[in-house]
Amino acid sequence: MPQVVLVNPQIPPNTGNIARTCAATGTELHLVGPLGFEISDRYLKRAGLDYWPYVKLHYHKSLEAFTKAHQERGGRLLGFSVHGSSNYIYHQFQDDDWLLFGSETTGLPAEVLSICDAILHIPMAQPGVRSLNLSVSVAVGLFEARRQLGYLL
């Protein structure tokens, strides 16, 4: 099953909402530091409510630590970015994909984009809207991957 990776998330409620989505779908969640908050942050826990025991959470202190964990397990790294060259809808997802999302303010750093096997985007109908909220973007990408792989049946 695909996994969700947040690289340098900054806003606790977004991460809490994403954790809740991951708990509901049985999806592993990887947080790559540095984070813009403490994992014990009350806003983070509040957004996740009482679902934290169901979150398969992995914390990596740095990109290097995450890269090592990824290399041990394998799979493709799929970056989501407003600058992605492929529409996520047309991408063929695989069970061992890692869905990478950057911080709310800066997106995925260039060093992360450079190691991705593909960089996907979620199309926006209104050109004046830069992007969706991070937790919405994760849900959109994760549920499309799950749909394609037959996890929504």
C-alpha positions as CSV (number, residue, x, y, z in Angstrom):
1,M,0.0,0.0,0.0
2,P,1.3,3.5,-0.8
3,Q,2.8,5.5,2.0
4,V,2.5,9.2,2.8
5,V,5.7,11.3,3.4
6,L,5.6,14.9,4.7
7,V,8.9,16.7,4.3
8,N,9.3,19.6,6.7
9,P,5.7,20.1,7.6
10,Q,5.1,23.4,9.4
11,I,1.4,23.6,10.5
12,P,0.4,21.2,13.2
13,P,-3.4,21.0,12.3
14,N,-2.5,20.0,8.7
15,T,-0.3,17.2,10.0
16,G,-2.9,16.1,12.5
17,N,-5.6,16.0,9.7
18,I,-3.2,14.0,7.5
19,A,-2.5,11.6,10.4
20,R,-6.3,11.1,10.8
21,T,-6.6,10.3,7.0
22,C,-3.7,7.8,7.3
23,A,-5.3,6.2,10.4
24,A,-8.6,5.8,8.6
25,T,-7.0,4.2,5.6
26,G,-4.3,2.2,7.4
27,T,-1.6,4.1,5.5
28,E,1.9,4.6,7.0
29,L,2.8,8.2,7.6
30,H,6.4,9.4,7.5
31,L,7.4,12.8,8.9
32,V,10.8,14.1,7.7
33,G,12.4,16.8,9.9
34,P,13.0,19.4,10.7
35,L,9.4,19.9,11.6
36,G,7.8,23.3,12.3
37,F,6.4,22.0,15.6
38,E,6.9,19.4,18.3
39,I,5.3,16.0,17.7
40,S,3.7,16.5,21.1
41,D,2.2,19.8,20.0
42,R,-1.4,20.1,21.3
43,Y,-2.7,21.4,18.0
44,L,-1.2,18.4,16.3
45,K,-2.9,16.0,18.7
46,R,-6.2,18.0,18.7
47,A,-6.4,17.7,14.9
48,G,-5.8,14.0,15.1
49,L,-8.3,13.7,18.0
50,D,-8.3,10.2,19.4
51,Y,-6.9,8.5,16.2
52,W,-3.2,8.7,17.1
53,P,-3.1,5.1,18.4
54,Y,-4.1,4.0,14.9
55,V,-1.4,6.0,13.0
56,K,1.5,4.0,11.7
57,L,3.9,6.9,12.3
58,H,7.6,7.0,11.4
59,Y,9.7,10.0,12.3
60,H,13.0,10.7,10.4
61,K,15.1,13.5,11.8
62,S,16.5,14.4,8.4
63,L,16.2,13.8,4.7
64,E,19.3,11.6,4.9
65,A,17.6,9.4,7.6
66,F,14.5,9.1,5.5
67,T,16.5,8.3,2.3
68,K,18.2,5.4,4.2
69,A,14.8,4.1,5.4
70,H,13.4,4.3,1.8
71,Q,16.4,2.5,0.3
72,E,16.0,-0.3,2.8
73,R,12.3,-0.8,1.8
74,G,12.4,0.1,-1.9
75,G,9.6,1.6,-4.0
76,R,9.2,4.7,-6.1
77,L,9.3,8.2,-4.7
78,L,6.5,10.3,-6.2
79,G,6.7,14.0,-5.4
80,F,3.6,16.2,-5.5
81,S,4.3,19.7,-6.5
82,V,2.5,22.6,-8.3
83,H,5.4,22.4,-10.7
84,G,4.9,18.7,-11.4
85,S,5.0,17.7,-15.1
86,S,2.4,14.9,-14.8
87,N,-1.2,15.1,-13.8
88,Y,-1.6,12.7,-10.9
89,I,-4.8,11.3,-12.4
90,Y,-2.9,9.8,-15.4
91,H,-0.1,8.3,-13.3
92,Q,-0.2,4.5,-12.7
93,F,0.3,4.0,-9.0
94,Q,2.0,1.0,-7.5
95,D,1.6,-0.7,-4.1
96,D,5.1,0.3,-3.0
97,D,4.9,4.0,-3.9
98,W,5.9,6.7,-1.5
99,L,3.8,9.9,-1.9
100,L,5.9,12.9,-1.0
101,F,4.5,16.3,0.0
102,G,6.5,19.4,1.0
103,S,5.8,22.1,3.6
104,E,2.8,24.3,3.3
105,T,5.0,27.4,2.6
106,T,7.7,26.2,0.3
107,G,6.6,22.8,-1.1
108,L,9.2,20.1,-1.7
109,P,12.8,21.3,-1.7
110,A,14.9,20.9,-4.9
111,E,17.0,18.2,-3.3
112,V,13.9,16.1,-2.7
113,L,12.5,16.7,-6.2
114,S,15.8,15.6,-7.7
115,I,15.5,12.1,-6.2
116,C,11.8,11.6,-7.2
117,D,11.0,9.0,-9.8
118,A,8.1,11.3,-10.9
119,I,6.8,14.7,-10.0
120,L,3.0,14.9,-10.1
121,H,0.6,17.8,-9.9
122,I,-3.0,18.3,-9.0
123,P,-4.6,20.5,-11.7
124,M,-6.2,23.8,-10.6
125,A,-9.1,25.1,-12.7
126,Q,-8.6,28.7,-11.4
127,P,-5.1,30.0,-12.4
128,G,-5.2,32.5,-9.5
129,V,-5.2,29.6,-6.9
130,R,-1.7,28.4,-6.3
131,S,-2.5,25.2,-4.5
132,L,-4.8,23.2,-2.3
133,N,-4.3,22.9,1.5
134,L,-1.7,20.3,2.3
135,S,-4.1,17.9,4.0
136,V,-6.5,18.1,1.1
137,S,-3.7,17.5,-1.4
138,V,-2.6,14.4,0.5
139,A,-6.1,13.1,0.6
140,V,-6.6,13.7,-3.1
141,G,-3.4,11.9,-4.0
142,L,-3.7,9.1,-1.6
143,F,-7.3,8.3,-2.5
144,E,-6.5,8.3,-6.2
145,A,-3.7,5.8,-5.5
146,R,-6.0,3.7,-3.4
147,R,-8.7,3.8,-6.1
148,Q,-6.4,2.6,-8.8
149,L,-5.0,-0.2,-6.6
150,G,-8.4,-1.5,-5.6
151,Y,-8.4,-0.4,-1.9
152,L,-11.7,1.5,-2.1
153,L,-13.8,-1.6,-2.8
